[in-house]
Amino acid sequence: MTSFVEWDFLTEFVEKAFMAYGIPEADAKICADVLLQSDKKGIESHGVNRFKPIYIDRIKDGIQNPVTEFEIVRETPTTAVVDGHDGMGQVIAHRSMQMAIDKAKKYGMGMVAVRNSTHFGIAGYYTDMAADAGCIGMAGTNARPSIAPTFSVQNKLGTNPLTVSFPTDEAFPFSLDCATSIIQRGKIELYEREGKDTPAGTVIAHDGSVMTDSPTILKALQSGEAALAPLGGIGEDLSGYKGYGYATIVEVLSSALQQGNFLSMLSGIGESGEKIKFHLGHFFIAIDTEAFMGLESFKKTTGDIMRELRAAEKAPGAERIYTAGEKEYLIWQKRQKTGLPVSEPVQKELIAIRDDAGLTDYRFPFEQ
Amino acid sequence: MTSFVEWDFLTEFVEKAFMAYGIPEADAKICADVLLQSDKKGIESHGVNRFKPIYIDRIKDGIQNPVTEFEIVRETPTTAVVDGHDGMGQVIAHRSMQMAIDKAKKYGMGMVAVRNSTHFGIAGYYTDMAADAGCIGMAGTNARPSIAPTFSVQNKLGTNPLTVSFPTDEAFPFSLDCATSIIQRGKIELYEREGKDTPAGTVIAHDGSVMTDSPTILKALQSGEAALAPLGGIGEDLSGYKGYGYATIVEVLSSALQQGNFLSMLSGIGESGEKIKFHLGHFFIAIDTEAFMGLESFKKTTGDIMRELRAAEKAPGAERIYTAGEKEYLIWQKRQKTGLPVSEPVQKELIAIRDDAGLTDYRFPFEQ
């Protein structure tokens, strides 16, 4: 049965658990904040359900370093290249976006390109940092090969999010945080966890057939026997080449500026089938609205656009029109009162982490 | 019958024709180059077929000024806000991207936000300028309301291209120049001209029904009785909210930084049904690869990514995998020898412009 866990308790537990695996306290706070921000926004695909498989397991497997060495390889007033030395992706990303924001505040624009990093959680966390600072925020990352190019069946590109946030005069920023595939791996992991099928047309089987069984898809994505369709779908009929193009843009921005790895280099699997470091690349851009016509005017126009979009005439049967970031804000409005709903498989993982880390003081509500 | 026209002849004619309608010679050369670049790349939807309806007619209707007043409203080392005073969009855009490139060359990054502009042709022209200069180029523009938000049937957003070019070590740059709808208005105009239907699923009728008749769609888009679906399609099943989100990003970047017009303000139709100025907004970003790990290394990595993508395993029945900008390059390889194939309706328009402009010295091959 799903159980609700209070945010303060969960935050402290996740911080302590990260620390138990060797992450310094200040870094653990960042990692916990990024992880739980995802759950607060309702993006379960990137929340505590990934705590064990994506972070703890990788630290234990030795393919990710708990202590982050953040090396600035090159720097100009507006730009920087950072080497993350396979530390914690959230820590590397947080510091890189902060650098981009600081540069933007001083020079109007800032961009940081990162190499040798690891999974940084939701890209929207970092673009929202920029929006909170009065800047336009853009970010992206490459990832394990998942998307097939148009007219191919081979997974080559990561799900490569192309993410943008804007400050607005509303209670929440505009925040579009999405993969350039129709659907991303984290969503399929969630379907698997919930025992659900993956929608048809979103995955390309190697022989051209339709795949919908979620566990089979995840295995096939890993082995290269299936690939995700880019946004716009399979082939060119509904402009799948556009999603393929945007995925490619993110791949280039995440590797070419930083002399980093790309495409099949990011499989995470070595020649003998062993787990190896991913060496991911990211990019972070901040643009200060004050370098144009000012923050207040930017927020007002952006807010006006959001309000006009939401007030558009509804399709027959539609209840409501949303703007990007709104659904996530509405979920948080609910969840801040209820705490986080934790499913049974994740409950088991949290207990396993607690026991493995020796955090015997923590007892979850679902254990009572 | 389709007739082929030599590039030198066509270029000179288009320049002289623009000049005949009051555009200064240097500006006319830019306008002609942008217009024909589209035809050279095979993007007929934005080439000479738009010479009369989008440029000449609008100048004659008094909703676009042939002489461009380029006012810099605000400027910092990396950024600028420009007011185009409803001059020629190509001239405004060309000068704005050049400013962004110059800023990037000096400070690493540059961005110019434009208001009160007019149709600037293909966005890829300007991002390719950046790539030719060794920079990453990004550009976009808002436009007449065409795309309906997800769960709406009302055209609110323009077809809002989100366009990016990268320099590569190949014979042509990476260049993704596409609307954030599945299909754009220019393509439907081309279908109409060729007597073809528009593919199902790309247009949302007001009552939710399917529309495919191209002339009916164009009228319905104008009257608000139909709207284009965002990339990803109608509803959320195949992630249409992502295309809707990207269209919104372009709308904001084209208006909020420059205190410009947006959404329904851009209809081009006044209260009494008269034609009024569009007051479009654009944005141009240049990022100098030399401010990171250098141009040569950037070109090499980007080229390697393109080659690996093209070498991916092909889908059953597929002949070839392309990267963005490749098809356009291949078309130009052919057309530079053959000249431009001009269809009969466009032939008639060119003759009408010639006669109207009094350019009696020019005789087209299809008149012989």
Interface residues (C-beta under 8 A of the other chain):
Chain A: V73 R74 T76 P77 T78 T79 V81 Y107 G108 M109 G110 M111 A113 I136 A148 P149 T150 F151 S152 V153 Q154 K156 L157 L162 V164 F166 F174 L176 C178 I182 I183 P199 G201 T202 I204 D207 G208 L231 G232 G233 D237 L238 S239 Y241 K242 G243 G245 Y246 T248 I249 E251 V252 L253 S255 A256 L257 Q258 Q259 F262 L263 S264 I287 T289 A291 F292 M293 S297 F298 T301 T302 D304 I305 E308 L309 R310 A312 E313 K314 A315 P316 G317 A318 E319 R320 I321 Y322 T323 A324
Chain B: V73 R74 T76 P77 T78 T79 V81 Y107 G108 M109 G110 M111 A113 I136 A148 P149 T150 F151 S152 V153 Q154 K156 L157 L162 V164 F166 F174 L176 C178 I182 I183 P199 G201 T202 I204 D207 G208 L231 G232 G233 I234 D237 L238 S239 Y241 K242 G243 G245 Y246 T248 I249 E251 V252 L253 S255 A256 L257 Q258 Q259 F262 L263 S264 I287 T289 A291 F292 M293 S297 F298 T301 T302 D304 I305 E308 L309 R310 A312 E313 K314 A315 P316 G317 A318 E319 R320 I321 Y322 T323 A324
